[in-house]
Amino acid sequence: MNKISLTYFSLLVLLCFTSCEEILLVDDISKKEVILTAPADNAALSTTGVTLSWETVESADQYHLQIATPHFDAPLQIVLDTIITKNSYTQQLNIGKYEWRVKAVNSGYESLYFKRNFEILNNDDFQNNTVILLTPGNNLTTKTALQKLSWSAIIGATNYQLQILDESNTLIKEQNTEATVINYTFDEGKYTWKVRASNGTDQTLYTSRSILVDTKAPNTPTPSNPANASTTTNTSINFQWSRTPIAGSTEKDSLYVYTESALTNLNFKDKATSPYNKTLTTGTYYWFLKSFDEAGNESSRSTVFSFTVN
């Protein structure tokens, strides 16, 4: 066997060993059962909003969910084919007969499909539908005031009612619309927005989400220790600074330490809370701070201080 062939063979063996080793580290779920919980098999429903649910499978990372009409043996249409991490899913479906199935999946294995049938007879129980909110995501913290509020359409709905409430639960906006998207510019603060559907006679319950809008940059930190142009023989440096917090999203400080005045050779950068200790070797250092918040705002750079460790 020549050198090239030997190298190629060695790589194949290594790849095979690595792949096999990775699979061995993953639990085999191929024989596990996905226990479907709702709707019951052959259920007859009077609402177009159907929530499919099943028990979680240990060691499964995802679930492959499919819905066919009228069944998978001879489908007229695959209505839904999706992979999700949760163990429930809500879908709007027209009146008709359906079959749904779920299998559990992880990085090395997958179970068999487990399936059930149901039929939607009518939409008489319109009020039992659930409005699925799409954007923005729940509990979003953002510096973008203009947001696209959107939700999935409900079959049979003639309009939707949107409400926006502030942190004290005061209603600040209410709007009826036939659309499923509204652009809205939030003021600074925390809000709840919620939507319900109406068919002219009945209304669904509200579905709600929260959002925190923070457009203000944190205050710039003020360094205090080690004092500017100071000298010390102690290699354990106690960095100290102050900053007045601003109401809104969570704020954090970052400490930057360089070994030259041009601030191009970064010695270290740490997220830190004052006071903050760091052991350094002898030399001259230059340091400053910046503050960031969860919404993505950042402060200006603080004054640059220097100190020398002898």
C-alpha positions in Angstrom: 0.0 0.0 0.0 1.6 3.3 -1.1 1.7 6.5 1.1 -1.3 8.2 -0.4 -3.5 5.1 -0.1 -2.3 4.5 3.5 -3.1 8.2 4.4 -6.6 7.9 2.8 -7.3 4.7 4.6 -6.2 6.2 7.9 -8.5 9.2 7.4 -11.4 6.9 6.7 -10.7 4.9 9.9 -10.5 8.1 11.9 -13.7 9.5 10.5 -15.5 6.2 11.1 -14.2 6.0 14.6 -15.2 9.6 15.4 -18.7 9.2 13.9 -19.3 5.9 15.7 -18.0 7.4 19.0 -20.4 10.4 18.6 -23.3 8.0 18.0 -22.4 5.9 21.1 -22.6 9.1 23.2 -26.2 9.7 22.0 -29.1 7.7 23.6 -30.8 5.3 21.3 -34.5 6.4 21.1 -35.3 4.3 18.0 -37.5 1.9 20.1 -39.2 4.5 22.3 -42.9 5.3 21.9 -44.3 8.8 21.4 -47.4 8.9 23.5 -50.0 11.1 21.8 -52.3 12.9 24.3 -54.7 15.2 22.4 -56.9 15.2 20.5 -58.1 11.7 21.2 -58.1 9.2 18.3 -61.0 9.7 15.9 -62.1 12.9 17.8 -64.8 15.0 16.3 -64.0 18.7 16.7 -66.1 21.9 16.4 -63.2 24.3 16.1 -60.7 24.9 13.3 -57.9 25.6 15.8 -56.4 22.3 16.7 -53.7 21.9 19.4 -51.8 18.6 18.9 -49.9 17.4 22.0 -47.8 14.4 23.1 -45.7 13.4 26.0 -42.0 14.3 25.9 -39.6 11.6 25.0 -36.4 11.3 27.2 -33.2 12.1 25.2 -35.2 13.4 22.2 -34.0 16.8 20.9 -36.8 17.4 18.4 -40.1 16.0 17.1 -41.1 15.6 13.4 -44.8 16.4 13.1 -46.9 15.9 10.0 -50.6 16.3 9.2 -52.2 14.8 6.1 -55.7 14.9 4.7 -57.5 12.6 4.8 -54.8 10.1 5.8 -51.2 9.2 5.0 -52.0 6.0 3.1 -53.5 8.0 0.2 -53.0 11.7 1.1 -54.7 14.5 -0.9 -52.4 16.9 0.8 -49.6 17.0 3.4 -51.0 20.0 5.3 -48.1 20.3 7.7 -44.5 19.0 7.8 -42.4 20.6 10.5 -39.7 19.9 13.1 -40.1 21.4 16.5 -38.6 21.2 20.0 -41.8 21.5 22.0 -44.3 18.8 22.6 -47.3 20.6 21.3 -48.3 22.6 18.2 -51.4 24.6 17.3 -52.6 24.7 13.7 -55.6 26.2 11.9 -57.3 23.6 9.6 -60.3 23.7 7.4 -63.4 21.4 8.0 -62.5 17.9 7.0 -60.8 14.6 8.0 -57.1 14.5 9.1 -54.4 12.1 10.2 -51.4 13.4 12.2 -48.2 11.6 13.3 -45.1 12.4 15.4 -41.7 10.8 15.8 -38.9 11.7 18.2 -35.5 12.7 16.9 -32.0 13.2 18.3 -28.6 13.6 16.6 -28.1 9.9 16.2 -31.5 8.2 16.2 -35.2 8.6 15.5 -38.3 6.7 16.7 -41.1 5.3 14.6 -44.1 7.5 13.7 -47.1 7.3 16.0 -50.4 8.5 14.6 -54.0 9.4 15.2 -57.1 10.6 13.3 -59.5 13.4 13.9 -62.2 15.2 12.0 -63.2 18.9 12.1 -67.0 18.9 11.7 -67.6 22.7 11.9 -66.4 25.9 13.5 -69.3 26.3 15.9 -67.0 26.6 18.9 -65.2 29.6 17.3 -64.5 31.0 20.8 -62.3 28.0 21.5 -59.8 29.0 18.8 -56.4 30.4 19.9 -54.7 33.3 18.3 -51.1 32.4 17.6 -48.8 35.5 18.0 -45.9 35.5 15.6 -43.7 38.6 16.0 -42.1 40.0 18.0 -41.1 37.0 20.2 -42.3 36.8 23.8 -40.3 38.8 26.4 -38.3 40.6 23.8 -35.9 43.2 25.0 -35.0 45.6 22.3 -33.8 49.1 21.4 -36.0 49.2 18.3 -39.1 51.2 19.1 -40.9 50.4 15.8 -42.2 46.8 16.0 -44.3 44.7 13.6 -47.0 43.0 15.6 -48.2 40.0 13.7 -50.3 36.9 14.3 -51.7 33.9 12.4 -55.2 34.2 10.8 -58.1 32.4 12.4 -60.5 30.7 10.0 -63.9 32.4 10.1 -62.6 35.5 11.8 -64.0 38.8 10.5 -61.7 41.0 12.6 -59.1 41.1 15.4 -58.9 43.3 18.5 -55.4 44.5 19.5 -54.7 45.9 22.9 -51.5 47.3 24.3 -51.0 47.9 28.0 -48.2 49.5 29.9 -46.4 48.2 33.0 -49.2 49.5 35.3 -51.8 47.6 33.2 -53.1 50.9 31.7 -54.6 50.5 28.3 -52.7 52.8 25.9 -53.9 51.5 22.6 -56.9 49.5 21.3 -57.6 48.8 17.6 -59.9 46.6 15.6 -58.5 45.4 12.3 -59.1 42.9 9.6 -55.4 42.6 9.1 -53.0 40.2 10.9 -50.2 42.7 11.2 -49.9 46.2 12.7 -46.8 48.4 12.8 -46.5 50.2 16.2 -43.9 52.5 17.7 -43.5 51.9 21.4 -42.4 54.6 23.9 -39.7 53.7 26.4 -40.9 51.0 28.8 -42.4 47.6 29.4 -45.6 46.5 27.7 -48.1 43.7 27.2 -49.7 43.4 23.8 -52.6 41.0 23.2 -54.9 40.0 20.4 -58.2 38.2 20.1 -60.3 37.2 17.1 -64.0 37.7 16.4 -66.4 36.3 13.9 -69.0 39.0 14.5 -70.8 37.0 17.2 -68.2 35.2 19.3 -64.7 36.1 20.4 -61.7 34.0 21.3 -59.7 34.6 24.5 -56.8 37.1 24.2 -53.4 35.8 23.6 -50.6 38.0 25.0 -46.9 38.7 24.9 -44.5 41.1 26.7 -41.9 43.5 25.3 -39.4 45.8 26.9 -38.3 48.8 24.8 -35.1 50.5 25.9 -33.6 53.0 23.5 -31.3 54.8 26.0 -27.6 54.1 26.2 -26.2 53.4 29.7 -24.3 56.2 31.4 -20.6 56.2 30.9 -18.6 54.7 33.8 -16.2 56.8 35.8 -12.9 55.0 36.7 -11.4 55.7 40.1 -8.8 53.1 41.1 -6.0 52.5 40.2 -5.7 56.3 40.0 -4.5 57.8 36.7 -0.7 57.7 36.3 -0.2 55.9 39.6 2.5 53.4 40.5 2.2 50.3 42.7 4.4 47.3 43.7 1.3 45.2 44.3 0.6 42.8 41.3 -3.0 42.2 42.6 -4.8 45.2 41.1 -8.2 46.3 42.5 -10.1 48.1 39.7 -12.9 50.4 40.9 -15.3 52.6 39.1 -18.8 54.1 39.4 -21.8 54.5 37.1 -25.4 55.7 37.7 -27.8 53.1 36.3 -30.7 54.0 34.0 -34.1 52.4 34.4 -34.8 49.8 31.6 -33.0 46.7 30.6 -30.2 45.1 32.6 -26.9 46.9 32.4 -23.4 45.5 32.6 -19.9 46.9 32.6 -16.9 45.7 30.5 -13.3 46.4 31.6 -10.6 46.8 28.9 -6.9 46.8 29.8 -4.1 47.5 27.3 -0.3 47.5 27.5 0.3 50.6 25.4 -1.2 54.0 25.0 -2.4 53.5 21.4 -4.8 50.9 22.8 -4.1 48.3 20.2 -2.5 45.5 22.3 -5.4 44.2 24.4 -4.1 42.5 27.6 -7.6 41.4 28.7 -11.3 42.3 28.5 -13.7 41.1 31.2 -17.3 41.7 32.1 -16.9 43.0 35.6 -18.6 44.5 38.6 -16.7 47.2 40.7 -14.6 46.4 42.6 -12.8 43.8 40.4 -9.4 42.2 41.2 -6.9 41.0 38.6 -3.3 39.8 39.0 -0.9 41.5 36.5 2.8 41.3 35.8 5.2 44.3 36.0 4.7 46.9 33.3 2.5 49.9 32.4 -1.2 49.5 31.7 -3.9 51.6 30.2 -7.6 50.9 31.1 -11.1 52.1 30.4 -14.7 50.9 30.7 -17.8 50.7 28.6 -21.3 49.8 29.6 -23.9 47.7 27.7 -27.5 46.8 28.3 -29.6 43.8 27.3 -31.4 45.8 24.6 -28.1 46.3 22.7 -27.3 49.9 23.7 -23.8 50.8 24.7 -22.2 53.8 26.5 -19.4 55.9 25.3 -15.9 54.9 26.3 -14.8 56.2 29.7 -11.7 58.2 30.4 -8.5 56.2 29.8 -6.4 55.8 33.0 -2.9 54.4 33.2 -0.9 52.8 36.0 2.5 51.1 36.4 3.3 47.9 38.3 6.9 47.9 39.5 
